[in-house]
Amino acid sequence: MKIRRPARLALLATGALGIAVAGGMWLPDARRPVDDLQLPAEDICIVPPSAASPAHAWDPAAGLARYEARPIPANARCPVCGMYPARFPKWAAQIIFSDRTAHFFDSPVDLFMFLDQTARFDPAHTVADVAAMYVADYRSGAWLDAHSAAFVLGAAVRGPMRGADLPAFADEASARIFAGEHGGRVLLFDGIDHRTVASLRDANHANHAH
């Protein structure tokens, strides 16, 4: 794969930090301003060391309940792919654990991959530790309880990794409208099984080392 010069520089920089860069997938259309962090000029999908993506602690001073959906910190990294979820507000997802720490994901696919192989991405937690899960409404960006959301599988719209994803909606009717516009079929949370997750993982991560 031919990589543009800015990508080469980022690859060298991350390599010096001991971070494995996978595929050199750049997402210039998804750029969002970040005030408190110096980031690469474009987003990349990398494989983070487990210590690079620790769960974020709960901040009582934020005025939110223990398991209420939280704003995504600008420096939060997806524990599955290492991207910055704050840059993808209509795709983002989050898990809050019973110890009140949280993980943030750049898309529903990575949230489901995390649930499917939790020990692989966070040895400190298990699925039993999950207290709440949220996904962003694809239309509004508002947080939705993941268990009550409707997802569209197989739509022509590409996710943050420019592959198949699971855009989320507040109800089945909204998801059906989206599927009518962009293709795909509607699934509820409990309808997304291991086989579905595996197919999405293969579609999105075939060229990535995780």
Contacts in CASP RR format, 6 or more apart in sequence:
PFRMAT RR
TARGET T0000
AUTHOR 0000-0000-0000
METHOD contacts of the structure
MODEL  1
MKIRRPARLALLATGALGIAVAGGMWLPDARRPVDDLQLPAEDICIVPPS
AASPAHAWDPAAGLARYEARPIPANARCPVCGMYPARFPKWAAQIIFSDR
TAHFFDSPVDLFMFLDQTARFDPAHTVADVAAMYVADYRSGAWLDAHSAA
FVLGAAVRGPMRGADLPAFADEASARIFAGEHGGRVLLFDGIDHRTVASL
RDANHANHAH
1 23 0 8 1.000
1 24 0 8 1.000
3 11 0 8 1.000
3 24 0 8 1.000
4 26 0 8 1.000
6 40 0 8 1.000
6 41 0 8 1.000
6 42 0 8 1.000
7 24 0 8 1.000
7 26 0 8 1.000
7 42 0 8 1.000
7 44 0 8 1.000
10 21 0 8 1.000
10 40 0 8 1.000
10 41 0 8 1.000
10 42 0 8 1.000
10 44 0 8 1.000
11 21 0 8 1.000
11 24 0 8 1.000
13 40 0 8 1.000
14 21 0 8 1.000
14 44 0 8 1.000
14 46 0 8 1.000
15 21 0 8 1.000
18 49 0 8 1.000
19 46 0 8 1.000
19 47 0 8 1.000
19 48 0 8 1.000
19 49 0 8 1.000
19 52 0 8 1.000
20 46 0 8 1.000
20 47 0 8 1.000
20 209 0 8 1.000
21 44 0 8 1.000
21 46 0 8 1.000
21 47 0 8 1.000
22 45 0 8 1.000
22 46 0 8 1.000
22 47 0 8 1.000
22 207 0 8 1.000
22 208 0 8 1.000
22 209 0 8 1.000
22 210 0 8 1.000
23 45 0 8 1.000
23 207 0 8 1.000
23 208 0 8 1.000
24 44 0 8 1.000
24 45 0 8 1.000
25 44 0 8 1.000
25 45 0 8 1.000
25 161 0 8 1.000
25 162 0 8 1.000
25 207 0 8 1.000
25 208 0 8 1.000
26 42 0 8 1.000
26 43 0 8 1.000
26 44 0 8 1.000
27 42 0 8 1.000
27 43 0 8 1.000
27 44 0 8 1.000
27 160 0 8 1.000
27 161 0 8 1.000
27 162 0 8 1.000
28 42 0 8 1.000
28 43 0 8 1.000
30 43 0 8 1.000
30 87 0 8 1.000
30 88 0 8 1.000
30 160 0 8 1.000
31 42 0 8 1.000
31 43 0 8 1.000
31 87 0 8 1.000
32 86 0 8 1.000
32 87 0 8 1.000
32 88 0 8 1.000
32 89 0 8 1.000
34 74 0 8 1.000
34 75 0 8 1.000
34 84 0 8 1.000
34 86 0 8 1.000
34 87 0 8 1.000
35 74 0 8 1.000
36 74 0 8 1.000
36 75 0 8 1.000
37 74 0 8 1.000
37 75 0 8 1.000
39 84 0 8 1.000
43 83 0 8 1.000
43 84 0 8 1.000
43 87 0 8 1.000
43 160 0 8 1.000
44 83 0 8 1.000
45 81 0 8 1.000
45 82 0 8 1.000
45 83 0 8 1.000
45 161 0 8 1.000
45 208 0 8 1.000
46 81 0 8 1.000
46 82 0 8 1.000
46 83 0 8 1.000
47 81 0 8 1.000
47 82 0 8 1.000
47 208 0 8 1.000
47 209 0 8 1.000
47 210 0 8 1.000
48 77 0 8 1.000
48 79 0 8 1.000
48 81 0 8 1.000
48 82 0 8 1.000
50 79 0 8 1.000
50 121 0 8 1.000
50 122 0 8 1.000
50 123 0 8 1.000
52 77 0 8 1.000
52 82 0 8 1.000
53 77 0 8 1.000
53 78 0 8 1.000
53 79 0 8 1.000
53 82 0 8 1.000
53 103 0 8 1.000
53 121 0 8 1.000
55 79 0 8 1.000
55 97 0 8 1.000
55 101 0 8 1.000
55 102 0 8 1.000
55 103 0 8 1.000
55 122 0 8 1.000
55 124 0 8 1.000
55 125 0 8 1.000
56 70 0 8 1.000
56 73 0 8 1.000
56 76 0 8 1.000
56 101 0 8 1.000
56 102 0 8 1.000
56 103 0 8 1.000
56 104 0 8 1.000
57 100 0 8 1.000
57 101 0 8 1.000
58 66 0 8 1.000
58 96 0 8 1.000
58 100 0 8 1.000
58 101 0 8 1.000
58 102 0 8 1.000
62 70 0 8 1.000
64 70 0 8 1.000
66 96 0 8 1.000
66 100 0 8 1.000
66 131 0 8 1.000
67 96 0 8 1.000
67 100 0 8 1.000
67 131 0 8 1.000
67 132 0 8 1.000
68 132 0 8 1.000
69 94 0 8 1.000
69 96 0 8 1.000
69 132 0 8 1.000
69 134 0 8 1.000
69 143 0 8 1.000
70 94 0 8 1.000
70 96 0 8 1.000
70 102 0 8 1.000
72 85 0 8 1.000
72 86 0 8 1.000
72 89 0 8 1.000
72 92 0 8 1.000
72 94 0 8 1.000
72 104 0 8 1.000
73 86 0 8 1.000
73 104 0 8 1.000
74 84 0 8 1.000
74 86 0 8 1.000
75 84 0 8 1.000
76 84 0 8 1.000
76 85 0 8 1.000
76 86 0 8 1.000
76 104 0 8 1.000
77 83 0 8 1.000
77 84 0 8 1.000
77 85 0 8 1.000
77 104 0 8 1.000
78 84 0 8 1.000
78 85 0 8 1.000
78 103 0 8 1.000
78 104 0 8 1.000
78 105 0 8 1.000
78 106 0 8 1.000
78 110 0 8 1.000
79 103 0 8 1.000
79 105 0 8 1.000
79 114 0 8 1.000
79 121 0 8 1.000
79 122 0 8 1.000
80 105 0 8 1.000
80 110 0 8 1.000
80 113 0 8 1.000
80 114 0 8 1.000
80 121 0 8 1.000
80 210 0 8 1.000
81 106 0 8 1.000
81 110 0 8 1.000
81 161 0 8 1.000
81 205 0 8 1.000
81 208 0 8 1.000
81 210 0 8 1.000
82 106 0 8 1.000
83 106 0 8 1.000
83 160 0 8 1.000
83 161 0 8 1.000
84 106 0 8 1.000
85 91 0 8 1.000
85 92 0 8 1.000
85 93 0 8 1.000
85 94 0 8 1.000
85 104 0 8 1.000
85 105 0 8 1.000
85 106 0 8 1.000
86 92 0 8 1.000
86 104 0 8 1.000
87 106 0 8 1.000
87 160 0 8 1.000
88 106 0 8 1.000
88 107 0 8 1.000
88 159 0 8 1.000
88 160 0 8 1.000
89 136 0 8 1.000
89 141 0 8 1.000
90 136 0 8 1.000
90 137 0 8 1.000
90 138 0 8 1.000
90 139 0 8 1.000
90 141 0 8 1.000
90 167 0 8 1.000
91 106 0 8 1.000
91 107 0 8 1.000
91 108 0 8 1.000
91 136 0 8 1.000
91 138 0 8 1.000
91 159 0 8 1.000
91 160 0 8 1.000
91 165 0 8 1.000
91 167 0 8 1.000
92 104 0 8 1.000
92 105 0 8 1.000
92 106 0 8 1.000
92 107 0 8 1.000
92 135 0 8 1.000
92 136 0 8 1.000
93 104 0 8 1.000
93 105 0 8 1.000
93 107 0 8 1.000
93 108 0 8 1.000
93 110 0 8 1.000
93 111 0 8 1.000
93 133 0 8 1.000
93 134 0 8 1.000
93 135 0 8 1.000
93 136 0 8 1.000
93 146 0 8 1.000
93 168 0 8 1.000
94 102 0 8 1.000
94 103 0 8 1.000
94 104 0 8 1.000
94 105 0 8 1.000
94 111 0 8 1.000
94 133 0 8 1.000
94 134 0 8 1.000
94 143 0 8 1.000
95 102 0 8 1.000
95 103 0 8 1.000
95 105 0 8 1.000
95 111 0 8 1.000
95 114 0 8 1.000
95 115 0 8 1.000
95 130 0 8 1.000
95 132 0 8 1.000
95 133 0 8 1.000
96 102 0 8 1.000
96 130 0 8 1.000
96 131 0 8 1.000
96 132 0 8 1.000
96 133 0 8 1.000
96 134 0 8 1.000
97 125 0 8 1.000
97 129 0 8 1.000
97 130 0 8 1.000
97 131 0 8 1.000
98 129 0 8 1.000
98 130 0 8 1.000
98 131 0 8 1.000
99 129 0 8 1.000
100 131 0 8 1.000
101 125 0 8 1.000
103 114 0 8 1.000
103 122 0 8 1.000
105 111 0 8 1.000
105 114 0 8 1.000
106 160 0 8 1.000
106 161 0 8 1.000
107 159 0 8 1.000
107 160 0 8 1.000
107 161 0 8 1.000
107 165 0 8 1.000
107 166 0 8 1.000
108 135 0 8 1.000
108 146 0 8 1.000
108 151 0 8 1.000
108 165 0 8 1.000
108 166 0 8 1.000
108 167 0 8 1.000
108 168 0 8 1.000
109 159 0 8 1.000
109 161 0 8 1.000
109 164 0 8 1.000
109 165 0 8 1.000
109 166 0 8 1.000
109 197 0 8 1.000
109 200 0 8 1.000
109 201 0 8 1.000
109 204 0 8 1.000
111 133 0 8 1.000
111 135 0 8 1.000
111 146 0 8 1.000
112 166 0 8 1.000
112 192 0 8 1.000
112 196 0 8 1.000
112 197 0 8 1.000
112 200 0 8 1.000
113 121 0 8 1.000
113 197 0 8 1.000
113 200 0 8 1.000
113 201 0 8 1.000
114 121 0 8 1.000
114 122 0 8 1.000
115 127 0 8 1.000
115 130 0 8 1.000
115 197 0 8 1.000
116 194 0 8 1.000
116 197 0 8 1.000
116 198 0 8 1.000
118 125 0 8 1.000
118 126 0 8 1.000
118 127 0 8 1.000
119 126 0 8 1.000
132 145 0 8 1.000
133 145 0 8 1.000
133 146 0 8 1.000
133 147 0 8 1.000
134 143 0 8 1.000
134 144 0 8 1.000
134 145 0 8 1.000
134 146 0 8 1.000
135 143 0 8 1.000
135 144 0 8 1.000
135 146 0 8 1.000
135 149 0 8 1.000
135 151 0 8 1.000
135 168 0 8 1.000
136 142 0 8 1.000
136 143 0 8 1.000
136 144 0 8 1.000
136 168 0 8 1.000
137 143 0 8 1.000
137 144 0 8 1.000
137 149 0 8 1.000
137 168 0 8 1.000
137 169 0 8 1.000
137 170 0 8 1.000
138 167 0 8 1.000
138 168 0 8 1.000
138 169 0 8 1.000
138 178 0 8 1.000
139 169 0 8 1.000
139 174 0 8 1.000
142 170 0 8 1.000
144 168 0 8 1.000
144 169 0 8 1.000
144 170 0 8 1.000
146 168 0 8 1.000
146 189 0 8 1.000
147 189 0 8 1.000
147 190 0 8 1.000
148 189 0 8 1.000
149 168 0 8 1.000
149 169 0 8 1.000
149 170 0 8 1.000
149 188 0 8 1.000
149 189 0 8 1.000
150 168 0 8 1.000
150 169 0 8 1.000
150 170 0 8 1.000
150 171 0 8 1.000
150 172 0 8 1.000
150 174 0 8 1.000
150 175 0 8 1.000
150 186 0 8 1.000
150 187 0 8 1.000
150 188 0 8 1.000
151 166 0 8 1.000
151 167 0 8 1.000
151 168 0 8 1.000
151 169 0 8 1.000
151 175 0 8 1.000
151 186 0 8 1.000
151 187 0 8 1.000
151 188 0 8 1.000
151 189 0 8 1.000
151 192 0 8 1.000
152 166 0 8 1.000
152 167 0 8 1.000
152 169 0 8 1.000
152 175 0 8 1.000
152 178 0 8 1.000
152 179 0 8 1.000
152 182 0 8 1.000
152 183 0 8 1.000
152 184 0 8 1.000
152 185 0 8 1.000
152 186 0 8 1.000
152 187 0 8 1.000
153 164 0 8 1.000
153 166 0 8 1.000
153 184 0 8 1.000
153 185 0 8 1.000
153 186 0 8 1.000
153 187 0 8 1.000
153 192 0 8 1.000
153 196 0 8 1.000
153 200 0 8 1.000
154 164 0 8 1.000
154 183 0 8 1.000
154 184 0 8 1.000
154 185 0 8 1.000
155 165 0 8 1.000
155 167 0 8 1.000
155 178 0 8 1.000
155 179 0 8 1.000
155 182 0 8 1.000
155 183 0 8 1.000
155 184 0 8 1.000
156 182 0 8 1.000
156 183 0 8 1.000
157 165 0 8 1.000
157 167 0 8 1.000
157 182 0 8 1.000
158 164 0 8 1.000
158 165 0 8 1.000
159 165 0 8 1.000
159 167 0 8 1.000
161 204 0 8 1.000
161 205 0 8 1.000
163 203 0 8 1.000
163 204 0 8 1.000
164 200 0 8 1.000
164 203 0 8 1.000
164 204 0 8 1.000
165 200 0 8 1.000
165 204 0 8 1.000
166 187 0 8 1.000
166 192 0 8 1.000
166 200 0 8 1.000
167 178 0 8 1.000
169 175 0 8 1.000
169 178 0 8 1.000
172 186 0 8 1.000
172 188 0 8 1.000
175 186 0 8 1.000
176 186 0 8 1.000
179 185 0 8 1.000
179 186 0 8 1.000
187 196 0 8 1.000
END
